[in-house]
Amino acid sequence: MSKPTFRELSESRQNNLDFLRFFFASVVVFTHSYCILANMNPEPIYRFTHRQMAAATIAVDFFFVISGFLVTTSWARSKGVWDYAKKRIQRIYPAFVVCVLLTILVSGFLSDVSAHAYWHDRRTITFIYRELLFRDVTLYRTFPHSHTPGLPLGSLATLPFELKCYCIIPVIGLLGLLRRRAAVLGLFGAALCFHNLFMLPGFGFCSTYLPRLVTYFLAGATLYLYRERVLYDSRWLAVALAVLAGAMFWGLSIALPIAGTYVVFYIAYSKRVRLQNWGANGDISYGIFLYGYLVQQIIACRTHYAISPTMLTLTSLPVTYVLAFGSWHLVEKRFLKRTKRSQVRPELAPAIAGVAVHVTAPAWQTLPENARNAAAGRANGAGAYGIGAGAEQKTDSAYARRDSEP
């Protein structure tokens, strides 16, 4: 029996991506407990990987892998640049704005200055627009005794880089590079080389954030474009796990974007992991990123930092989950429009259907039905996977967790 490809599996909405994003967001909270308490050395994954990566680093990297895959999917379903940008803005900004405003209010009670001085400090007011423009995440005179003072939203340091990654897909799409998958594969290889180059001694002049996160984002985008060629095979999984096991001693930054990407999506589409309905009541992963660090700072401050990283994690997560749940239902979900699936962009039809749009009549008849529908989507209103205009259409709130990545 032939092994299925990731394309066949990705056509079904039965996957574990919602759970994986929830899990990775929770792992970030776990590692940040060590950061806030100035106690990174005992972080288990940091020690297990021989000081190569902490758990949060790996979790964020995998989050960008999933984001690259899903955002490329979203571009394929978008009608144009504005349609694509609108989805990104609706997914990111409303909840982010609410979080920033709440942070300003809550942090005022935890500042080391009086309320009058806090609200009359020009830096407090300018924090709003600086944060909303992703220029700075520092709120002065807050959490002064933390190992990360003035950082109520420290976990959002990677958000500007995610927005930059969002811009990559339309740029390479408009340049026609998505029609040439080898070009995207080359970009991924170049990003991987630059990422590891900047980690070498003597190259510390540049932040490694951008090359690193672009690498993982392009890893997910590349898998999307090659998904009909990548087999879902337990033998490939065994090889990927063996590579990662060897990389625990050295070379994890090289192995993780390749082998780690395969492992993540193998788990995502595994039927043995029965968590396909995890996000049925809401996708709270973005809310965890938004509020996790603030909750941890507050709890650590109120306990005078006399708390262990483990206890800080265990006490922070339940509160964070509640806030994230409220963020999804009160803010995020309300800004995801109820729309039909967008038709496939013409320049991505070869990547989606696996063939060129303009084919001869005999060859057309040999194509699978879903490929024919995808290529003819403009005429019959089909979606990216050949769903006709008369088929049942789902709302954005139901499927935006795949089409829109926080």
N, C-alpha and C positions, 0 to 999 in steps of 0.2 A: 504494500500500500504506500503510495507516494505521500511525502510529508507536505503539510499545508505551508503556504507562504504567509508572511505577515500581512500581505495585501488581503488575502482571503479572511484572515482573522480580524483585520481592522475594519472590514465592512460591517461587522456585527457590533452592536452597542454593548454587548456582554463582555465587559472587561473590568479589570481591577485598578484602573488608573485613578479613580477617585480615592480609593483607599491608599494607594501609593503616595499620592500627593499629601494626603492627611498624615501619613506616617512620616514622610520626609519633613514636613513642617513641624511635627512634634519633636523629631530628632534635633532640629535646630534649637528648639527651646531647651532641650537637654544639655547641649554643649554650651549654650549661653549662660547657664547656671554657673559653669566653671569660669567663664569670662568675667561675669559680674563680681564674683567672689575672689578674683585674682588667683585662681587655683587650677590653671590649665594642665599642669604636668600629670596629675592623676587621671585626666580624661581617658577613659578606657580605650577608645578607638585610636586616639593620638598615640598611646603607648603601643597598641597592637600593631599599628602600621609603622612602628619605629620612627615616630615623630614626623611622618610624612604628611598626614592629613588628620584633622579632627572629624568627628562624626558629622558636625554641621557642614563642614566643607564638602564632604561626600554627598550629603543630603541636598544641599543647594545645587551642586553639580548635576545630580540626577533630576532635580526639578527643572533645570534648564534643558536637559535632554528631552524630557516630556514636553516642555514648552516648545522646543524646536519642531517636534513632530506635529503637535496640535496646531501651532500657529501657521505652519505651512499648509496644513489641512484647511485652516480658516481662510488663508489667502486663495486657495484653490476654489473655495465656495463663494468668495466675495465677487461682487459685480465690478469693483474697481478699487482704486486707492482709497477714496473717501469711505466707501462701505467698509473696507478693511480697517481703516483708522478709527472709524466710529465704533466698531466692535471693541477695539483695544481700549479706547477712551472710556466707553461705558463699563468695561470690566474692571478697569484699574482706578480711575479717578474719583468717582462718587464715594466709595467706601474709604478711600485714602483721605479725602477732604474731611469727612466726618471724624476719622481717627485723629487727624491733626488738631482739629478744633477741640475734641474731647481731651487730648493730651495737654493742650494749653490750660484748660480749666483744671484738670486733676493735678497737674504738676505745680500749680500755684499754691496748693495746700502743703506741698512737700519741699518747697524751696527753703533755702537757708536764710532768706531775707523775709521781711514783713510782706503782707499782701499788698500794701500800698506801694512799697518799693518794687515789688515784682511786676505789678501791672503798669507802673509808670516807667519802667525800664524800656527804653527804645528797642533793645534787643529781644524782649519778649514779643513785642508786636511784629517786628521784622522776621521773627522765626516763622510766622505763618507763611508769608510769601516766599521766604528762602526755602522752606521745606516743600512748598507746593511746586516750586521751580527746581527742586532737587539740587539746590546749591549748597545746603548745609543741613545737618541733622542735629546740631548742637543747640540745646536750650539752656542758656546760662543760669548758673546758681541753682540748678536742680540736681538732686542726688549727689551732693558734694563728697560724700564718703564712700561712694561706690568706686570700684576699680575702673569703671567707665563713667566718670562724672559728666553730667550735662547731656546724657544720651538716653532720652526716654524712648526713642524709636530706633535704637541701634540696629535692629534686625533689617531695617529697610535700606541699609547701605547698598544693597545689591539691586534695588529697584531701578535706579537710573540706568544701570547696565542692561537690565531686562528691556527697558524701553528702547535702548539703542539696538538691542538684538531684534526687537520688533521691526525696526526700520530696515534691517538687512534684507528681509524676505521681499518686500515690494521693490527694493532697489535692484536686487539680482533678478527679480521677476520681470521688471520693466526693461532690463538690459537683455532679456531673452536667455539668461543663463539657466533658468529652471527647465528650459527645453533641452538643455545639454547637461544631463546629470553628471557627466564626468567633470564638468567645470565646477559644480558644487562639491563634488568629492575632492577635487584639487584644492578648493578653498578650505575645506575641512582639514586636509593634510597640512596646508600652509599654516592655518591657525594652530594646529597641534604642535608644529615645529616652533612657532613663535612663542607659544605658551611655555614650552619647556626651555627655550632659550632664555626667556626673561627670568627664569628661576635659577639660572647659573650665577655664580659669584661674579660681580662686576657689572651685572645688568640690572642692578637695583634702582636705576634712575627712573624706571617706569613702573607704575602700578601693575601688578599681575592680574588684577581683577578682570579687566576687559578682555585680554587675550584668553584667559582661562575660561570665562563664561561664554565667550563667543565660540570657543572650541566645542563646548558641550552642547550649545544651542545648535551649531551646525551638524553635530553628530546626530541629533534627533531629526533635523531637516533632511540629512543625507539618507537616513534609514527610511524616511517617508518616501523619498524619490526612488529608492531601490527596493521598496518593500515587496514587490512581486518576484524579486530574485533571492531574497533572504528567506531561507527555510526555517520553519519552526521545528527544530530538531533537538532532542535531548542530548545527542552527541555533541552538537555545537555548544549546548549549554555546559556540558562537562568540560569541553576545551576552554570556554570562557572562564569558568570557575577556577580551572587549573592555572590559567594565566594570572588571574587576580590573586590567587594564593601565593604564587611566586613573587608577585609584585608587592606583597606585604613587606618585603625586605628592601626592595629598591625598584624604582621605575613605575610607581603607582600612577603618577601623573601621565605616563605614556599609555599604560594599559587600560586605565579606567574609562577614558572616552570611547574606546572601541569595545573591549570585552564587557565593561560595565553597562554600556548601552544595550547590548544584546541581553544581558541578564535581566535588566529592568523590564524590557518589553516582553521577555519570555514569561516573567511573573505576571505582567499586566494582562496577558492573554491566556494564562493558564486556567484551565477548567477545574483543576484540582484545588486551586485557591478560590473558594466560593465566597467572594466578596464583591460580586458584580453589582449588587444593589446598595453598596455602602453609601453612595451619595444620593440615595433616593429622597432623603429629607433635607438635602442641601449640601453644597460644597463649602466647607468651612476652612479649607486649607489657606486661602488668602487671608481670612480673618485671623488665623493663628499667627501668620507672619506680621500682621498689622499690630496686634495687641500683645503678643507673647512677651516681648522685651519690656514693655511698659509694666505689665503685671509683675514680672520678675523683679524689676527695679523697686516697685512699691513694696513687695513682700520682703525683699532683702533689707530695704530701708527701715521698715517697721520692726524687723527683728534685730536691728542694729548690726546686721551682717554676721550675726552669731547663728548661722544656719548652714547646714552642709549642702553641697551641690545637689545631692540626691533628694533631700527634703525640699529644697527650693524648686526642683523640677516637679515633684509630686504635688506640691501645694499650688504651683503656678498653672499647671495644665488644666485642671478642672475649671478654674476661673476663666482661663483663656478660651476654652471650648465654649463656654456660655456666651462670652462676648463675641466670639467668631460666629456662633449660631445666630445671634441677634443681628450681626452685621450682614449676614447672608439674606436673612428674611426681611429685614427692615430697610436695607439699603441696596445691596448688590443685585438681588433678584429683581427688584423693582426697575432697575435700569437696563435690564436685558430685554430688549423688545421682543414681542411675540411676532415672529416673522417666519415665512417659509424658508426652506433651504435655498441659498443662493445658487445660481447656476455655476457651472465650472468655467473658470477663465480659459479662453481658447488656447493660450500659450502653455497651459498646464495639462491640457487634454492628453497629450502623448504620455506624460508621466502617470496620469490617472488611468487611462484606458490601456496603456502599455503599447500603443501603436500611434501612428500619425493620424490626425483627424481626417485628412483627405486621402482616402484609400480608394482603390478600384472596386467596382461592384462585386467581382468574384471574391476578392479578399475580404470585403465587408461581410459577406455571408458566412465566412469562416470564423468571424470574431465571436467571443462570448457575448451573450445578450446584454450583460451589464456594461461591457465595453462599448457596444454599439449605442446604448442609451446615453452613456456619458459623453460620447463624441457628438451625439445628436441632441444634446441637452438644450441647445438654443431653440430648436424647433418644437420639442415636445414638453419643455418645462421640466426635464429630468434634473435630478440633483447629482451630486458627485458620484453617487453609487447607483445611478439608474433608477431612481424613484420617480415615477411619472407624476404629472400634475394632478391626476385623480387619486393618487395614493394618499394615505393618511399623513398629514404633516404634523410634526411635533413642534412645540414652542421652544424658544430660545432658553427659557428657564429649565427645560428638561434636557437639552443637549448642549447648552453653552459650555458646560464643563469640559466638553471635548473641543468645541470650536474656539473657546476663549480661555486662554491660559493666563492666570495672574502672575 
